[in-house]
Amino acid sequence: MCMSIDRTIAAEAAALRAHYVQTILPIWRGRGFNSTSQLPYEAVGASDHAPLPVTRYRAMACARQLFVFSQAGDAAHAGQLFHAMRRYFHDEKHGGWFYSVDAQGAPLDTTKDLYTHAFVIFACAHYAAATGDRDALRVIDETASLVQMRFAAHDGLLHAALEADFSSPRTGPLQNPLMHLTEAYLAAYETTGEPGYESALARLTEAVGRHFVHAPTGAIAELPIGSADNRLEPGHQFEWFYLVKRAGPVVRTSGLEENLARAFEFAQRHGVDSQTGGVCAALDENGAIKDATQRIWAQTEYLRALATRGTAQDWETLALQIPRFQVRFLHARGWYECLSPTGEVARADMPSTTPYHLATAYAALPV
């Protein structure tokens, strides 16, 4: 990396981190946190941070906030979230985790959702790493074992959703929960050192390689290849790129590393606006824009992927992309969740799930 670009990127990244620490985190310790239930609200208003009317609390949102405050070194707040997650969302009768509870904390959607279970593992791994909490280590082990036993589908894949008692599937395999389970297994292995997580990671990525890779582009599709109305999301190509690089030799037999090298180029060429740097939501299999909405999480994944690949061209792009992102998506009271291609705000509130994306991206940028 050129020394001048190095200094430029480090200064830009420092500005992002300062905004995160001074503006974002206080929202979720303050008005974004229900101090009675000790659960994060689903979303707050962009201007006043007032909680939106409560219809539900999701286990996944609580888990993401648990990760955020574990990574931020706020063990006290993370501890509140960990205990609240177990109190409200753990299914004592059937095992596993409810998808959501209502405003009073009673079970609402009792679906057993793979995405939710993946984030429980992921968040508890980071919480355990930060605090050494042995209860969190037990949750990781119990939840991962349950996932392998209960969610198994065919040929190494897992169902995306099951009935409350695990009796039958509601939704077959989908890309997104499988990606986050990959992320969860990585975190679990890094925290515990248990080789079983490496084995599970290898099996899972091999199954994804067999069933989700779009051969012409190398991109990982949202639905199994051959499904009607499939789509390719640029943000997910960038997210997978980081995860596979992080996993290294463990996933080599999956072929995903080679495929995602091509998918990165495809997503960057067709999914990133050359003028604004905005990353669109979805492409079709030929690279035409299928959903032009620019969601903040996809922008953060592009930043992380550029820093992860780290070619000379990537550093030059990153030096331009960080201030583009900062100007378009961040503001003095927080962030814009979704924009149109021309910059109009498409979603005005700020959900509690988004700081996870900011934290993971900023952690990958140079200091």
C-alpha positions in Angstrom: 0.0 0.0 0.0 1.3 3.5 -0.9 2.1 5.4 2.3 0.0 8.4 1.3 -3.0 6.2 0.6 -2.4 4.3 3.8 -2.5 7.5 5.8 -5.6 8.7 3.9 -7.6 5.5 4.5 -6.5 5.4 8.2 -7.7 8.9 8.7 -11.0 8.2 6.9 -11.6 5.1 8.9 -10.9 6.9 12.1 -13.6 9.4 11.3 -16.1 6.5 10.7 -15.1 4.9 14.0 -15.5 8.2 15.8 -19.0 8.7 14.5 -19.8 5.1 15.5 -18.6 5.5 19.1 -19.9 9.1 19.6 -23.2 8.9 17.7 -24.3 5.3 17.0 -23.5 3.4 20.3 -25.2 6.0 22.6 -28.5 5.5 20.7 -28.6 1.8 21.7 -27.6 2.4 25.3 -30.2 5.2 25.5 -33.5 5.7 23.8 -33.0 2.6 21.6 -32.9 0.3 24.7 -35.9 -0.7 26.7 -34.4 -0.6 30.2 -37.4 -2.5 31.7 -37.2 -5.5 29.5 -33.5 -5.0 28.7 -34.2 -5.6 25.0 -33.3 -3.3 22.1 -36.2 -1.7 20.3 -36.6 -2.8 16.7 -36.0 0.7 15.4 -35.8 4.4 16.3 -36.6 7.6 14.6 -33.8 9.2 12.6 -34.2 12.7 14.1 -35.2 12.2 17.7 -34.2 8.5 18.3 -37.7 7.9 19.7 -38.5 4.1 19.6 -41.0 3.2 16.9 -44.3 1.7 18.2 -43.5 -1.7 19.6 -45.1 -4.7 17.9 -42.4 -7.2 18.5 -38.8 -7.9 19.6 -36.7 -10.3 17.6 -34.1 -12.7 19.0 -31.8 -11.9 16.0 -31.9 -8.2 16.8 -31.0 -8.8 20.4 -28.2 -11.1 19.3 -26.8 -8.5 16.9 -26.8 -5.9 19.7 -25.1 -8.5 22.0 -22.3 -8.8 19.4 -22.1 -5.0 19.0 -21.6 -4.3 22.7 -19.3 -7.3 23.2 -17.1 -6.0 20.5 -17.3 -2.5 21.9 -15.9 -3.7 25.3 -19.1 -2.8 27.1 -19.5 -6.0 29.2 -22.2 -4.6 31.4 -24.6 -3.7 28.6 -23.7 -6.9 26.7 -24.5 -8.9 29.9 -27.9 -7.3 30.1 -28.6 -8.3 26.5 -27.3 -11.9 27.0 -29.5 -12.5 29.9 -32.5 -10.9 28.3 -32.0 -13.0 25.1 -32.0 -16.2 27.2 -35.0 -15.1 29.3 -37.3 -14.1 26.5 -36.3 -16.1 23.5 -35.2 -19.5 24.6 -37.8 -22.2 24.1 -37.7 -24.3 27.3 -40.2 -26.8 26.0 -38.8 -27.7 22.6 -35.3 -26.2 22.7 -33.8 -23.6 20.4 -34.9 -20.0 20.1 -38.2 -18.3 19.3 -38.1 -15.9 16.3 -39.9 -13.1 18.2 -41.8 -12.0 21.3 -44.6 -9.5 21.6 -44.5 -6.1 23.3 -45.1 -7.7 26.7 -42.4 -10.3 26.1 -44.7 -13.3 25.4 -43.8 -15.6 22.5 -45.1 -14.2 19.2 -43.6 -16.0 16.2 -42.4 -19.4 17.5 -40.9 -20.4 14.2 -37.5 -22.0 14.5 -35.5 -19.8 12.2 -31.9 -20.8 11.1 -30.9 -17.1 10.6 -31.8 -16.5 14.3 -30.0 -19.5 15.6 -26.9 -18.6 13.6 -26.8 -15.1 15.2 -27.2 -16.6 18.7 -24.1 -18.7 18.1 -22.2 -15.8 16.5 -23.1 -13.3 19.3 -22.5 -15.7 22.1 -19.1 -16.5 20.6 -18.1 -12.9 20.7 -19.6 -12.4 24.2 -17.7 -15.4 25.5 -14.5 -14.2 23.9 -14.9 -10.8 25.5 -16.0 -11.9 29.0 -15.2 -15.6 29.4 -18.8 -16.3 30.4 -19.2 -20.0 30.7 -23.0 -19.9 30.2 -22.4 -18.3 26.8 -20.0 -21.1 25.9 -22.7 -23.6 26.8 -25.2 -21.7 24.6 -22.8 -21.9 21.7 -22.4 -25.7 22.1 -26.1 -26.5 22.7 -27.3 -24.3 19.8 -24.8 -25.5 17.3 -25.6 -29.1 18.2 -29.3 -28.5 17.8 -28.8 -26.8 14.4 -26.9 -29.8 13.1 -29.5 -32.3 14.4 -32.7 -30.4 13.7 -32.2 -28.2 10.7 -30.5 -30.8 8.4 -32.0 -31.0 4.9 -30.4 -32.8 2.0 -26.8 -33.1 0.7 -25.3 -31.0 3.6 -27.8 -28.1 3.4 -30.0 -26.9 6.2 -33.6 -25.8 6.2 -34.2 -22.0 6.6 -37.2 -22.4 8.9 -39.0 -25.1 10.8 -42.2 -25.5 12.9 -41.9 -24.5 16.5 -41.5 -28.2 17.6 -39.0 -28.9 14.7 -41.5 -31.4 13.3 -41.5 -30.2 9.7 -39.8 -27.6 7.5 -41.5 -24.3 6.7 -38.8 -23.1 4.3 -36.1 -25.0 2.4 -32.5 -24.0 2.2 -31.7 -20.3 1.5 -28.4 -18.5 0.9 -28.6 -15.9 3.7 -29.0 -18.1 6.8 -26.4 -20.4 5.4 -24.0 -17.5 5.0 -24.6 -16.3 8.6 -24.2 -19.9 9.9 -20.8 -19.9 8.1 -20.0 -16.6 10.0 -21.2 -18.2 13.2 -19.1 -21.3 12.9 -16.1 -19.2 12.2 -16.7 -17.2 15.4 -17.4 -20.3 17.4 -14.1 -22.0 16.3 -12.1 -18.8 17.0 -13.5 -18.6 20.5 -13.5 -22.3 21.5 -10.9 -23.9 19.3 -13.2 -26.9 18.9 -12.3 -28.7 15.7 -15.9 -29.8 15.2 -16.7 -26.2 14.0 -14.0 -26.5 11.4 -15.5 -29.7 10.1 -19.0 -28.2 10.1 -17.7 -25.2 8.2 -16.1 -27.4 5.5 -19.3 -29.4 5.1 -21.5 -26.3 4.9 -19.4 -24.4 2.4 -19.1 -27.5 0.2 -22.9 -27.8 0.1 -23.2 -24.1 -0.7 -20.7 -24.6 -3.5 -22.7 -27.5 -5.0 -26.2 -25.8 -4.8 -25.9 -22.0 -4.8 -23.0 -21.0 -7.1 -24.1 -19.4 -10.4 -21.5 -21.0 -12.7 -21.2 -18.2 -15.4 -20.3 -15.5 -12.8 -19.2 -17.4 -9.7 -21.8 -15.5 -7.7 -23.7 -17.1 -4.8 -27.4 -16.9 -5.6 -30.1 -16.2 -3.0 -32.0 -19.3 -3.9 -30.7 -22.8 -5.0 -29.6 -22.7 -8.6 -32.5 -23.5 -10.9 -35.1 -21.8 -8.7 -37.6 -19.4 -10.4 -36.9 -15.7 -10.1 -33.5 -16.1 -8.6 -31.3 -13.1 -7.9 -27.7 -12.2 -7.2 -27.0 -9.7 -4.5 -23.8 -7.7 -4.8 -23.6 -7.1 -1.1 -23.7 -10.8 -0.4 -20.9 -11.5 -2.9 -18.7 -9.0 -0.9 -19.8 -10.5 2.4 -19.0 -14.1 1.3 -15.7 -12.9 -0.1 -14.7 -11.7 3.3 -15.9 -14.9 5.1 -14.2 -17.3 2.7 -10.9 -15.3 3.0 -11.2 -15.4 6.7 -11.9 -19.1 6.8 -8.8 -19.8 4.6 -7.8 -23.5 4.0 -10.8 -24.9 5.9 -13.1 -24.1 3.0 -10.6 -24.7 0.1 -12.3 -27.9 -1.1 -15.6 -26.0 -1.6 -14.2 -24.1 -4.6 -15.8 -20.9 -3.2 -12.5 -19.0 -3.1 -12.0 -19.2 -6.8 -15.7 -18.6 -7.6 -15.9 -15.6 -5.3 -12.9 -14.0 -7.0 -15.0 -13.9 -10.1 -18.2 -12.9 -8.2 -16.3 -9.9 -6.7 -15.6 -8.6 -10.2 -19.1 -9.3 -11.4 -20.7 -7.5 -8.4 -18.3 -4.5 -8.7 -18.8 -4.1 -12.4 -22.6 -4.4 -12.5 -23.7 -3.6 -8.9 -21.7 -0.5 -8.0 -22.7 2.9 -9.4 -19.6 4.4 -10.9 -20.6 8.0 -10.1 -21.7 7.6 -6.4 -20.2 4.3 -5.4 -23.7 3.2 -4.3 -24.1 -0.6 -4.2 -27.5 -1.8 -5.5 -29.6 -4.4 -3.8 -29.9 -7.1 -6.5 -28.9 -8.1 -10.0 -30.3 -10.7 -12.3 -28.2 -13.5 -13.7 -27.0 -11.4 -16.6 -26.0 -8.5 -14.5 -29.0 -6.2 -15.1 -30.2 -4.4 -12.0 -33.2 -6.2 -10.5 -33.5 -3.9 -7.4 -31.8 -0.5 -7.5 -32.3 0.3 -3.8 -29.1 1.0 -2.0 -29.1 -0.5 1.5 -26.5 0.6 4.0 -25.4 -2.9 4.8 -24.4 -3.6 1.2 -22.2 -0.5 1.3 -20.4 -1.6 4.4 -19.8 -5.1 2.9 -18.2 -3.4 -0.1 -15.8 -1.4 2.2 -14.9 -4.6 4.0 -14.4 -6.6 0.9 -12.1 -3.9 -0.7 -10.0 -3.9 2.5 -9.9 -7.7 2.5 -8.8 -8.2 -1.1 -6.4 -5.3 -0.7 -4.9 -4.9 -4.2 -3.3 -1.5 -5.1 -6.5 -0.7 -7.1 -8.6 -1.7 -4.1 -6.8 0.8 -1.8 -7.3 3.5 -4.3 -11.0 2.7 -4.6 -11.3 2.4 -0.8 -9.8 5.9 -0.4 -12.6 7.2 -2.6 -15.3 4.9 -1.3 -15.1 5.7 2.4 -15.9 9.5 2.0 -18.6 8.6 -0.6 -20.2 6.3 2.0 -19.8 8.8 4.8 -21.5 11.6 2.9 -24.3 9.5 1.4 -25.2 7.3 4.3 -24.1 8.9 7.6 -25.4 12.0 9.3 -25.1 13.8 12.6 -27.9 11.9 14.2 -27.1 8.4 12.8 -27.5 6.9 9.4 -29.8 6.5 6.4 -30.9 2.8 6.1 -31.9 2.8 2.4 -31.4 5.3 -0.4 -32.6 5.5 -4.0 -30.0 5.6 -6.7 -30.3 9.3 -6.8 -30.0 9.8 -3.1 -33.6 10.1 -1.8 -34.2 8.5 1.6 -36.2 5.3 1.0 -36.3 4.3 4.7 -36.2 7.0 7.3 -36.0 5.0 10.6 -32.9 3.3 12.0 -33.1 -0.4 12.9 -31.2 -1.9 15.8 -29.7 -4.6 13.5 -27.6 -2.1 11.5 -24.8 -1.3 14.0 -23.7 -4.9 13.5 -22.9 -4.1 9.9 -21.1 -0.9 10.7 -19.0 -2.7 13.4 -17.9 -5.6 11.2 -16.9 -3.3 8.3 -15.0 -0.8 10.4 -13.1 -3.5 12.2 -11.6 -4.6 8.8 -10.4 -1.1 7.9 -6.8 0.0 8.6 -6.0 1.7 11.9 
